[in-house]
Amino acid sequence: MTLRLNDTLLQSYAQAWPLPQTLYSNWKARGSYHPMRFVLRLRPDVHRALDPAGRDLHSAGERAQAFSTYLHETIHWWQHTGSTLGLILSLLHPAQLHFNKPVLDRVLRTLGPVKPLRKYDEDMARARADAGASQEDLNVVLNNWHDIEFFRHLVIDPQTAERSLRDLYFDCAGHCYEVAITSFLWLLSATFDPHLKVLPDPRKWESEFTRLRAARAEGFHDKSAVYLPPCGARALFEGQARFSQIQYLHTVSGGTLTWDDLNKVGMLRGIYREAFDGFLEITKAEWPRTPADPLVGLFLLVCDLALNPNDGFPSDLLYAPALIQSLDPGLRFLMLCQWIGLKGREFLSAISRYSKDEYLEVSAALSKPIVCDSPARIGETLRKWSREHLEFQRLLQEDATFDFSPGNLPVRVFFARFLRFQLDKLENPQFFCWPGMWLADRPGVWTVENARQLFSRHEALFMDGPDGSIYPRVLPQTDSDTISNTFNNFYAVVTSYELTRQWMVEDGPFDFDFSWLTTQYPQEQLKKWASDAFEVSFGTRPEAFKVL
């Protein structure tokens, strides 16, 4: 099929941090995944092009292009629910509340309902005031919150992180990475494994990090230099999603789609090619002949490796001084590209069939020089957990019915999706690394039905409709009331995360504009719903807070 590209159906919205609240009426953005609201959005015309009822209105080529945008955004969902780094980033927002919850409760009792806590702390410092134990609790809360936030900034977009490095709460990169991985593990432990029988125990690492600080090891003391890699997770996320989208379009065009065609509709601009340009520069490779070239396949595999660290989770921490290098996706990507350019140039042409065997062989070989487990080893670890431990078996059963036990609901939902993704990826890694190449028939090897089944199992759980409201995905053989209850309870907790963030660091009164969630209820009703959820968590309504 010859594709005549229509740029109104192809482009997505890369600036997902944060998401514009009016995306569904934003005609410059065709789609987006918001990683702190956990929702995939498409513009109404893309929705219509994908609607089976609109087959007579849209050509096969238009539907394929609209689906490529949906694939792009679904890959963002996979990145945040299926990769180890993405899971950490997704659950750090909940961790900022849960990690601080006991101390926040004490702060609320001693200081009363005042907002924002950061301004209160700064005002006390300017006044040289000392509030004793309440001040210590306030410092703990704010430092924990900011350390996690700084980690997020350093990992996602390191080249714009200079402001974080100048912040009065910033200590050093090593401490931010330690707090992030530790709070993530404690969140998982509180939800699934309270006695740390399965998960790594971060208490074993404390003495080593204390020693590194005392020895003023680089990266682990307050005067340490911070090395910022050329690109971070955001560039890797967008590069991985865009080049997978391009490979899909190339595949459905019968191989006729060219780089010139893609350039003309703006699919190779800015953030979408930033990581790929870096990959070519560092490996000293020429621009590939076609989107199906082995170089593109290798780039997507390197992105996959960079986004799936194992040190600290799911494996124990191997070597504390290397925590930053082993966890940071930008540094992992840089080290992989450097090694390929210097010692592994044979891998530039290694991905010719886009096969499972090629994936396993090349990923295992490239994991060795950066001293980490291959994605297959990670998957095997998680498969062992799911087979041998009752709590993880129960979680997968909950995932199958979308009927989850109460307590840390978003954590249960996301970790269940992560386990399911990793188990399926262990069996079909070639599909999840190169979906654009496998969403088509391969006679004698693979059918479109194989692809549809795998893709359907891992579509986003929460997605907007053409009206802009968010809806849960209709799951086969699942009770509609159960889906609705889980959806409502999930987002009640998510609103508590958002209001807690506002309480800690955002100036002005609480913002109750949750119109991004639904267009079907009036603002006052949404405000009451969100306030009720916050009161369940803290025993105080947001309206009772004094705004500083």
N, C-alpha and C positions, 0 to 999 in steps of 0.2 A: 504494500500500500504506500503510495506517495503521499507524504504529509505536507500540507501547506500550513505553516505554523501561524497561529493566531495568538499574539502576545497577551490578549486580554484573558486568556484561559491558563497561562503558563506560570506567571510570576507569583512568588510567595512573599511573605512579609518577614524579613530577616531580623528586624528590630523587636524581637519578642521579649526583650528585657527593658522596659515593661511593654505590655500589649496596649495599643490604643483601645479605649473603652468603646469606641464606635466602629469597630472593625467591620461589622456586618453592613455598614453603610459607607465604608471607606473604599472607594473605587480604585485606589492605587494598590490595594492589598488583595491578592486573590485567595490567600489562606494564611493560617498561622497556628502554631502550637504555643500555648502559654504555660511555661514550666512551673509557675507558682499557683496557677488556678487549675492546671491539669486538664485543659480543654483544647480540643482541636476545632478550628473554625475555617469555614470556606465562605467565599463571597456568594451572594444569591445566584449569580449567573453560572458559577461553577457548580453549585448545587443542582441547578436546573439541567445543566448539560449531563450530569451524572444520573439524573432521575430516570429510571427505566420507563416511566410513563411518557418521557419526552423523546423516545426513540425516533418518532416521525419528524421531530423538530430539529434534531441535531444530527449531523453526519457522524459516521464512525470515526473520522479523523478528529472532529471536535470533542467527541466523548473520550477518545484516547488522550487528547491533550489535557482535558479536565481531569481525567484520572491520573495523569502524571503529576499534576499539582496535589491531588489527594495523596498520591504515593509519597511525594516530597514531605508533606506534613505528617503522614503516618510514620515515616522514618524518624522524624523528630520525636514522636511518641515512643518509638522503639528505643531511640537513644536514651530517653529519660526513664524508661521502665525496663529496658532489657540489658543495658550495659552496666558494669559495676560503677563507673564514675557517674553515669546518669542517675542511677539509683541513689547514690550518696547525695548528689545535688538536689534531687527531688525530695529527699527526706530531711535535708538540713532545715528546711522551713518548719516542718513539725518539730525537729530537734530543738530549734531555738525556743520553742515554748516548753517542751517536755523537760529538757535539760535544766531549764531555769525555774520550772514550776514551783518546787518547794521554797526556793529563795524568793520568788515573786510573791508568794503568799505571805511570807514574813514581811516583805517590803510594804505590801498593801496594809498589813496590820499596824506596822510601826509608823509609816509616813502618811497613811490614809490614801484615798484615791486622788492622786495628782498626776498630771500629764503635761509634757512628756518627761520620762525619767531622766533622759540625757540632759535636758535643760535644767532640771532640778539639781543634778549632779554638778553641772558646770557653774550654776549660780552659787552652790555651796562652796565650790573651790575658790571662786572669786572672793567670796566673803570670808575665806579661811575658816569656815565653820567645821565643826567636828561633831557628828551625830552618833559617834560610837558604833555600836553593833549595826544600827540601821545603815550607816555609811558603808560599812564593810559589805553588807548584803547588796547594797546598791552597786558597789564596785564589781562584785562578782557577777551580778546580772548583766550589767552593761559591758563588761569585758568579755564575758562568754558570748553575748549576742554579737558584738563587733568582731571578735575573732572569727566566728563562723561567717560573718558577712565579708570580712577581708579575704578569707579563703575563697569564697565564691567569686569575688572580683578578680583575684589573682589567677584563678583557674579558668574562668570564662573568657575574660578579655584583658590579658596582662598588659597590653600596650596602652590601656586607658586606666590603669590601676594606680597611677602616681598619686592621685588625691588620697587614696587609701593609705599609702605609705607615709603621707604627711599628717594623717589623722592623729589626734592626741591619744587615742585608745590603741593605736597600732604598736605592737611590741617587736615582733620579728616574724618572718615567714614560717619558720619551723614551728613556732608556738601555734600559729593559726592552723597549720596542717594537723598538728597534734590534737588540738581542741576539736577540729571538724571530724576527724576519723573516730576520735574517742566518743564524742557526743552521738554520732551516728550509731556506733556499736551499742552504747548504753540504751538508745532508743529501741534498737532491735531486741536487746536483751530484755528490757522491760515488757516487750510485747510478746516474745516467743520463747525466750531462753533465759529465765531469771537467774539460773545458777551457772550460766556460761558453760554448759556441757558441750555445746556445739560451736558457738561463735568464739572467735579469738577474745582473750581476756586482756583488755587494755591496762589493767592494773600491773601486769608484768612488765610493761614498758616504762612505767613512771620513773624508776630509778635511773634508767638510761637517759631519759630526756633531762632529768635533773643534773646528771653528770655532764651532759653536753652543754647545758647552760653554764654550769660552774666552770667548765673548761673553755668557755667562750668559743665554742666550735662555730664555724661559719654557718650562718643560717639560723642559729639557735640562741643568739643573744641580742640585746636591744640595739646594738650598733652595727649589726650585720648588714652587709650589702645584700640587695635582693636582685637576683638575676631574672629578667623578664624575657621569656622566649618570644620569638617573632609572632607567633600566633597561639591562640588558646582554644578552649573548647568550642567557643562560638564559631570560629572560623572552621574548625573541624566538623562541627555539626552541619553547618551550611554547605561546606564542600562535599561532605559525604551524601547529604540529601540531594544536592543539585546534580552531581555527576551520576548518581543512581537514576534520577529523573531523566537525565539526558540519555543514559543507556537504554532506558525503557522506550523513549521516543525513537531512538535509533533502531531498536529491535522491531517495534511495530511498523516502522517505515520500510521494513525489509532491507535495512542497511543502507538506504539511500540518503538519509539525513546527514548533512555535512556540518563542520564547525562554522562555516560561513553562514549557513541557515540559522544556526543557533545564535551567532553573534548579532545577526540582523534584528532579532527580537529581544536582545538584551539579556540572554540567559548566562552570559559569561562576564558579568560585571562585578566589580567591588568584592564584597565579602564572599561571594559565591565561588570565586576562583583564587582567593587569597592563599588558602592552604595548598591548592594544587600548584600554583606558581612557586610557592616555597619548596614543595616536593621536587619540582623539576630543577629548580636552581641548585638545591643542595645535592641532589643525586647526579647533577650535570647531564640530565637527559633532555632530548629534544621534544618539542610538542608532538603528541601522538598523531598518527595518520587519521584515525577514526575514533569515535567514542567507544568502540569495542576493542581497541588496541590493548595489549597486555599491560601497558603502562597505566592505563586508567584502572584496570583490575588491581594492580599492585597498590596504587594510591588508595583505593577503597579498603584494601586489606590493611594497609598501614594505619589508616584512620581507625579501623576496627581494633587493632592492637593498642593504639594510643588511648582509646576510650575505655579499655578494659584492664586496668591495673588489678592486681590480686593482693599486693602487699598490705596487710592490715585487715583486708576483707576480700575474699572469704578465707584467705590464708592468714596465718600469724605473721606479725611483722618480722621480716627477715633481718634487717639491719637498720637500726634507728637513724644513724647519721645520713642514710640515703632516702629518708622518708619523702622529702620534697621531690627528688628526681623520680622515685618509683611511683608516686601518686599523681604528679602533675601531667596532664595530657599534652600540653604544649612541649614540655621537656621530653616526654616519651616520643612524641612525633619527631622532634628535632634529632634525638639520638638515633632513632631508626633510620631516618633519611641520611644522616651522616655515615652510619655504618654501611648502608647500601651503596652510597657513593664511593666509599673507600675500599670496602672489602666484599661487597655483595652484589656487584653489578650483573651477575648472571641472573639475579632475580628480576631484573627489569623486563625480561622476556618470558618469565616463568608462568604467567597466567595466560594460557592460550585457549584452554577449553572451559575455563571458569567452573571447574569441577570440584567436587568434595575432596578428592585426593590432592588436587593442587592446593586447596585451602589448607588442609591439614599439614601437608608437607612444608609449605612456605611459612605458615604462621608458627609452626614449631621451630623452624630454623631461625626466624627473625626474633623469636622470644628469647633465645639463648644469649645474644650479645647484650641485651638490656636486663638480663638476670630476672626474668619473671616467668610465671606460668603461661603457657599457651592458652588461648580461649577454650580449646578442648579440655585441657586439664582443669580449668575453672568449671566448665560444665560438668565434668566428672565428679568434682567435689560436691557440687550442688545436687547432682543426682544421688550421690551417696547420702547426703542429708535427707533428701525427700524419701528415700527408701528405708532409712534406718531410724528415723526419729519421728515419733508420733505427732508432735506439734506441726511439723512441716507437712505430713500426710493430711492432717486435719485442715490445714490451710489450703492445700490444693483441692480438697473436697469443697471447701467454702467457695473457692474460686469457680468451681464447676457449676455451682448453683447460684452464685452471686448473693449468697446469704451468709454474712460474716458475723462472727462473734463480736459482742460489744467491746469497747476499749481500744483506743488508738486505731480507729477504723481506717483512716487513710493509709496508715502504715501497713495494716493487714492487706488492704486491697493492692497496694503497690508491690509489696514483697511477694504476694501470690502471683501477680503478673510477671514479676521478674523471674521467679522460679519457673513458671510455665514457658516463658520466652527462652530461658537458658536450656531447658530440657529439649525443646523443639530445635533450638539452634545446634545442640549437640548432635542431633540426627541429620539435620540439613543445613550445615553452616554455609554452604554455597548460596542458598536462597537468601539468607539474611545478610550476607556480605554483599552479594551482587543481585539484588531483587530485580533490577531493570533487565538483566540478562535472562532471568528465569521466569518472568511473567509472560511466558509464551510457550508454545508447543516445542518440544525437542523430540522428534520421532524416535521411538524405541527407548527413550531415556526418561522423559518427563512430559506431562500434559498440562494444559492450562488448568484443568481441574485440580491437579496437585497444588499448583500455585494458589488457586482460589481458596482452597481449604486452609492452607498455611496462612495466607494473608488474612482471611476472615478470622482465624483464631486470635490474631494479634492486632486487630483494628482498635483504634482508641475507644476507651470505655465511655468517654464523655465528649459530645460533639454538639455544635450548634445546629439549629435548623435554619431554613431560609428567613424565619422571622427574627433571628438573633438570639433566641432563648437557647439555653443548654439543655440537652436531653441525654439520658443514658442510652447506650446502644441496646437495641433489642437483641437479647441473647436466646438462641434456640433452646427449647425445652426448659425454660426458666420462667417461674411465676412472675407475672407483671407486677403484682403488689410487692413482691420481694425486691424486684429491681427498683421500684419507686422508693421503697423505704430505705434501701442502701444508698441510693442517690441522694435523698434528702438528708440523711444522717451524715453522709460524707461531706456535703457542702456546708452543713451546720458547723462541723469541726473546722473546715477550711476558713470560714468567716471568723472563727475564734482566733486562728493563726493571724489573720490580717489585722484584726482589732488589737491583738496583743502587740504586734509590730508597731502599730500606731501609738499605743500606750508608751512604749519604750522610747521611740526615737522621732516620731513625727510631730512637728509643731502644729498648733491650732487644735480645734475641737475634732472629735472623732468624725470620720467620713463614712457615712452609712450608704453611700451610693453603690449598691450591688445590682444595678441594672445590667451589668455585664453578664449576670447569671440568668436573668429572666426578664422578659418584657411583659409578662402576663399579670404582674401584681403591682399595686401602687407602692410608692416609695415608703410610706408610713408602715405598711405591712412588712416590707423587707427590713426596715429598721427595727421593728419589734422582734422579728424572727432572729436577726443577728444579735440584738441585745439579750434576748433570752438565752441564746447559745453561750454568749460570753458570761452571763450570770451563772450558768451551770458550772462553768470552769472556775470562776473566781468568787462567786457569792456576792458580787457587786455589779450593778448595771453601769454601762459606760456613761449614761446620763448623769451619774452621781459624781463624776470626776471633775476636779477643779483644773482648768486649763491655765498653765503658766504663761 
